[in-house]
């Protein structure tokens, strides 16, 4: 069985002067380049962002896969090498009022 743990919960409670749809379109839509550019800036390579697909109820899911450099620690590099493959699952929910995105690894 597959076990997915939440990396962390971050709740943002403030107003933006854009609609939830505009926010989603800029940062999370299938046409958005934000995820790729974000990971490039972090130094990640081989970045693959899948398209959103139906999940449970009104939720949608996609995966973001990337090769991430390990820390500078020589001990970590001996164990994991110079980089590790990370597969992150993103799940979003929108019911017309509430918009949330969860990042799981």
MDAnalysis code that builds the backbone (N, CA, C; Angstrom):
import MDAnalysis as mda
import numpy as np

u = mda.Universe.empty(315, n_residues=105, atom_resindex=np.repeat(np.arange(105), 3), trajectory=True)
u.add_TopologyAttr("name", ["N", "CA", "C"] * 105)
u.add_TopologyAttr("resid", np.arange(1, 106))
u.add_TopologyAttr("resname", ["UNK", "UNK", "UNK", "UNK", "UNK", "UNK", "UNK", "UNK", "UNK", "UNK", "UNK", "UNK", "UNK", "UNK", "UNK", "UNK", "UNK", "UNK", "UNK", "UNK", "UNK", "UNK", "UNK", "UNK", "UNK", "UNK", "UNK", "UNK", "UNK", "UNK", "UNK", "UNK", "UNK", "UNK", "UNK", "UNK", "UNK", "UNK", "UNK", "UNK", "UNK", "UNK", "UNK", "UNK", "UNK", "UNK", "UNK", "UNK", "UNK", "UNK", "UNK", "UNK", "UNK", "UNK", "UNK", "UNK", "UNK", "UNK", "UNK", "UNK", "UNK", "UNK", "UNK", "UNK", "UNK", "UNK", "UNK", "UNK", "UNK", "UNK", "UNK", "UNK", "UNK", "UNK", "UNK", "UNK", "UNK", "UNK", "UNK", "UNK", "UNK", "UNK", "UNK", "UNK", "UNK", "UNK", "UNK", "UNK", "UNK", "UNK", "UNK", "UNK", "UNK", "UNK", "UNK", "UNK", "UNK", "UNK", "UNK", "UNK", "UNK", "UNK", "UNK", "UNK", "UNK"])
u.atoms.positions = np.array([
    [0.837, -1.183, 0.000],
    [0.000, 0.000, 0.000],
    [0.881, 1.246, 0.000],
    [0.373, 2.282, -0.606],
    [1.129, 3.532, -0.753],
    [0.848, 4.447, 0.437],
    [1.891, 4.919, 1.076],
    [1.752, 5.851, 2.182],
    [2.282, 7.202, 1.750],
    [1.472, 8.222, 1.895],
    [1.873, 9.584, 1.547],
    [1.763, 10.428, 2.801],
    [2.844, 11.132, 3.143],
    [2.850, 11.994, 4.317],
    [2.908, 13.450, 3.872],
    [2.214, 14.298, 4.600],
    [2.288, 15.732, 4.317],
    [3.651, 16.244, 4.738],
    [4.303, 17.021, 3.869],
    [5.594, 17.608, 4.193],
    [5.429, 18.641, 5.298],
    [4.441, 19.482, 5.187],
    [4.120, 20.471, 6.210],
    [2.792, 21.111, 5.821],
    [2.108, 21.630, 6.820],
    [0.872, 22.359, 6.559],
    [1.167, 23.835, 6.690],
    [0.811, 24.592, 5.684],
    [0.979, 26.038, 5.692],
    [-0.379, 26.639, 5.354],
    [-0.920, 27.385, 6.282],
    [-2.201, 28.031, 6.056],
    [-1.953, 29.515, 5.902],
    [-2.408, 30.057, 4.799],
    [-2.235, 31.475, 4.519],
    [-3.595, 32.146, 4.645],
    [-3.655, 33.161, 5.451],
    [-4.912, 33.860, 5.666],
    [-4.699, 35.355, 5.455],
    [-4.758, 35.772, 4.200],
    [-4.682, 37.187, 3.869],
    [-5.340, 37.398, 2.521],
    [-5.601, 38.637, 2.210],
    [-6.305, 38.956, 0.972],
    [-5.330, 39.295, -0.147],
    [-5.606, 38.759, -1.301],
    [-4.893, 39.127, -2.520],
    [-5.884, 39.842, -3.418],
    [-5.388, 40.693, -4.250],
    [-6.279, 41.427, -5.140],
    [-6.415, 40.722, -6.486],
    [-6.529, 39.402, -6.413],
    [-6.798, 38.574, -7.584],
    [-7.816, 37.522, -7.169],
    [-8.513, 36.989, -8.139],
    [-9.470, 35.926, -7.825],
    [-8.709, 34.625, -7.573],
    [-9.407, 33.681, -6.961],
    [-8.784, 32.371, -6.742],
    [-8.410, 31.727, -8.068],
    [-9.227, 31.925, -9.079],
    [-8.932, 31.367, -10.404],
    [-7.664, 31.988, -10.978],
    [-7.531, 33.321, -10.870],
    [-6.325, 33.986, -11.376],
    [-5.081, 33.476, -10.645],
    [-5.174, 33.304, -9.322],
    [-4.060, 32.783, -8.534],
    [-3.689, 31.386, -9.007],
    [-4.699, 30.531, -9.155],
    [-4.466, 29.164, -9.624],
    [-3.823, 29.166, -11.002],
    [-4.353, 29.989, -11.909],
    [-3.823, 30.036, -13.275],
    [-2.345, 30.420, -13.304],
    [-1.941, 31.374, -12.480],
    [-0.553, 31.842, -12.460],
    [0.382, 30.808, -11.840],
    [-0.036, 30.194, -10.727],
    [0.879, 29.339, -9.971],
    [0.703, 27.839, -10.180],
    [-0.492, 27.370, -10.530],
    [-0.730, 25.933, -10.512],
    [-1.353, 25.330, -11.777],
    [-1.840, 26.115, -12.691],
    [-2.522, 25.530, -13.850],
    [-1.554, 24.715, -14.697],
    [-2.116, 23.865, -15.551],
    [-1.280, 23.061, -16.446],
    [-0.409, 23.931, -17.346],
    [-0.852, 25.154, -17.629],
    [-0.089, 26.063, -18.497],
    [0.929, 26.919, -17.733],
    [0.893, 26.873, -16.401],
    [1.795, 27.687, -15.592],
    [3.226, 27.157, -15.661],
    [4.189, 28.075, -15.712],
    [5.599, 27.681, -15.687],
    [6.202, 27.872, -14.296],
    [5.370, 28.257, -13.315],
    [5.874, 28.566, -11.988],
    [6.632, 27.392, -11.356],
    [6.061, 26.188, -11.357],
    [6.706, 25.039, -10.699],
    [8.074, 24.754, -11.318],
    [8.155, 24.810, -12.630],
    [9.434, 24.545, -13.306],
    [10.443, 25.626, -12.962],
    [10.046, 26.883, -13.036],
    [10.962, 27.984, -12.728],
    [11.381, 27.966, -11.256],
    [10.461, 27.638, -10.363],
    [10.775, 27.545, -8.940],
    [11.870, 26.505, -8.699],
    [11.709, 25.328, -9.298],
    [12.691, 24.256, -9.094],
    [14.018, 24.563, -9.780],
    [13.989, 25.227, -10.906],
    [15.244, 25.646, -11.546],
    [16.016, 26.593, -10.633],
    [15.305, 27.547, -10.011],
    [15.945, 28.502, -9.104],
    [16.554, 27.817, -7.890],
    [15.963, 26.704, -7.466],
    [16.498, 25.940, -6.332],
    [17.727, 25.121, -6.725],
    [17.988, 25.011, -8.031],
    [19.111, 24.211, -8.494],
    [18.719, 22.788, -8.862],
    [17.416, 22.513, -8.887],
    [16.947, 21.179, -9.257],
    [17.061, 20.996, -10.763],
    [17.119, 19.736, -11.184],
    [17.238, 19.410, -12.613],
    [16.224, 18.323, -12.963],
    [16.092, 18.046, -14.252],
    [15.195, 16.993, -14.751],
    [13.791, 17.129, -14.150],
    [13.238, 18.317, -14.269],
    [11.947, 18.652, -13.653],
    [10.810, 18.216, -14.581],
    [9.908, 17.413, -14.031],
    [8.747, 16.941, -14.790],
    [7.495, 17.268, -13.977],
    [6.584, 18.030, -14.567],
    [5.329, 18.387, -13.918],
    [4.201, 17.754, -14.729],
    [3.467, 16.836, -14.111],
    [2.380, 16.171, -14.834],
    [1.156, 17.084, -14.904],
    [0.215, 16.725, -15.734],
    [-1.058, 17.445, -15.833],
    [-1.941, 17.047, -14.648],
    [-2.837, 17.943, -14.255],
    [-3.788, 17.635, -13.201],
    [-4.733, 16.551, -13.680],
    [-5.078, 15.639, -12.775],
    [-6.029, 14.569, -13.096],
    [-7.044, 14.457, -11.962],
    [-8.199, 13.871, -12.266],
    [-9.231, 13.698, -11.247],
    [-8.684, 12.856, -10.099],
    [-9.091, 13.204, -8.886],
    [-8.644, 12.462, -7.703],
    [-9.889, 12.004, -6.957],
    [-10.138, 12.498, -5.769],
    [-11.291, 12.102, -4.968],
    [-12.263, 13.277, -4.910],
    [-13.507, 13.048, -5.311],
    [-14.509, 14.116, -5.286],
    [-14.062, 15.295, -6.125],
    [-14.111, 16.510, -5.548],
    [-13.739, 17.699, -6.319],
    [-12.218, 17.935, -6.371],
    [-11.454, 17.020, -5.811],
    [-10.001, 17.206, -5.762],
    [-9.343, 16.760, -7.069],
    [-8.203, 17.382, -7.352],
    [-7.372, 17.000, -8.502],
    [-5.968, 16.733, -7.975],
    [-5.206, 15.939, -8.727],
    [-3.871, 15.545, -8.284],
    [-2.901, 15.595, -9.461],
    [-1.629, 15.939, -9.151],
    [-0.560, 15.863, -10.133],
    [0.738, 15.532, -9.406],
    [1.740, 15.126, -10.170],
    [3.042, 14.869, -9.557],
    [4.073, 15.829, -10.138],
    [5.034, 16.175, -9.295],
    [6.167, 16.990, -9.698],
    [7.405, 16.174, -9.332],
    [8.189, 15.815, -10.340],
    [9.385, 15.009, -10.120],
    [10.604, 15.833, -10.491],
    [11.654, 15.735, -9.674],
    [12.868, 16.501, -9.959],
    [14.070, 15.844, -9.294],
    [15.232, 16.157, -9.817],
    [16.505, 15.709, -9.276],
    [17.065, 16.870, -8.464],
    [17.211, 16.657, -7.154],
    [17.604, 17.736, -6.250],
    [18.992, 17.465, -5.677],
    [19.858, 18.485, -5.665],
    [21.188, 18.288, -5.078],
    [21.066, 17.991, -3.584],
    [21.925, 17.094, -3.092],
    [21.931, 16.808, -1.664],
    [22.714, 17.894, -0.942],
    [22.659, 17.866, 0.365],
    [23.363, 18.877, 1.159],
    [24.868, 18.743, 0.966],
    [25.591, 19.726, 1.440],
    [27.049, 19.735, 1.293],
    [27.722, 18.738, 2.237],
    [26.967, 18.131, 3.141],
    [27.528, 17.196, 4.107],
    [28.130, 15.981, 3.396],
    [29.372, 15.685, 3.686],
    [30.032, 14.535, 3.055],
    [29.377, 13.222, 3.474],
    [28.838, 13.161, 4.677],
    [28.157, 11.944, 5.139],
    [26.908, 11.692, 4.297],
    [26.111, 12.738, 4.084],
    [24.898, 12.603, 3.268],
    [25.268, 12.220, 1.844],
    [26.289, 12.841, 1.288],
    [26.697, 12.536, -0.083],
    [27.156, 11.084, -0.213],
    [27.818, 10.537, 0.825],
    [28.239, 9.131, 0.782],
    [27.041, 8.200, 0.779],
    [25.986, 8.583, 1.497],
    [24.794, 7.744, 1.585],
    [23.910, 7.894, 0.349],
    [23.637, 9.133, -0.043],
    [22.641, 9.404, -1.091],
    [23.244, 9.799, -2.430],
    [24.515, 10.156, -2.466],
    [25.104, 10.635, -3.709],
    [24.978, 12.145, -3.816],
    [25.309, 12.669, -4.971],
    [25.282, 14.121, -5.183],
    [23.872, 14.687, -5.333],
    [22.916, 13.824, -5.690],
    [21.545, 14.289, -5.864],
    [20.574, 13.146, -5.584],
    [19.339, 13.521, -5.313],
    [18.283, 12.540, -5.065],
    [17.080, 12.868, -5.942],
    [16.347, 11.841, -6.339],
    [15.115, 12.033, -7.088],
    [13.976, 12.220, -6.100],
    [13.231, 13.291, -6.279],
    [12.095, 13.597, -5.416],
    [10.836, 13.521, -6.269],
    [9.829, 12.831, -5.746],
    [8.517, 12.803, -6.393],
    [7.528, 13.386, -5.397],
    [6.984, 14.534, -5.759],
    [6.056, 15.272, -4.898],
    [4.661, 15.136, -5.492],
    [3.685, 14.835, -4.663],
    [2.293, 14.801, -5.102],
    [1.622, 16.074, -4.631],
    [0.944, 16.747, -5.543],
    [0.189, 17.953, -5.206],
    [-1.292, 17.644, -5.396],
    [-2.083, 18.016, -4.410],
    [-3.530, 17.806, -4.480],
    [-4.203, 19.152, -4.243],
    [-5.087, 19.529, -5.158],
    [-5.813, 20.780, -4.918],
    [-7.303, 20.528, -4.813],
    [-7.931, 21.434, -4.073],
    [-9.352, 21.365, -3.804],
    [-9.923, 22.755, -3.996],
    [-11.033, 22.839, -4.690],
    [-11.726, 24.117, -4.834],
    [-13.213, 23.830, -4.888],
    [-13.971, 24.442, -3.978],
    [-15.412, 24.207, -3.935],
    [-16.229, 25.460, -4.246],
    [-15.569, 26.464, -4.832],
    [-16.248, 27.713, -5.121],
    [-16.016, 28.762, -4.047],
    [-15.608, 28.314, -2.853],
    [-15.304, 29.236, -1.757],
    [-13.885, 29.015, -1.239],
    [-13.555, 27.769, -0.968],
    [-12.258, 27.425, -0.390],
    [-11.336, 26.855, -1.459],
    [-10.109, 27.367, -1.500],
    [-9.083, 26.859, -2.415],
    [-7.913, 26.389, -1.554],
    [-7.490, 25.155, -1.723],
    [-6.329, 24.673, -0.962],
    [-5.486, 23.757, -1.852],
    [-4.192, 23.781, -1.588],
    [-3.251, 22.909, -2.280],
    [-2.412, 22.219, -1.216],
    [-2.294, 20.902, -1.307],
    [-1.444, 20.136, -0.387],
    [-0.276, 19.580, -1.185],
    [0.882, 19.605, -0.553],
    [2.107, 19.075, -1.152],
    [2.520, 17.865, -0.324],
    [2.617, 16.707, -0.943],
    [2.950, 15.470, -0.252],
    [4.161, 14.831, -0.889],
    [4.997, 14.203, -0.082],
    [6.161, 13.505, -0.616],
    [6.301, 12.156, 0.040],
])
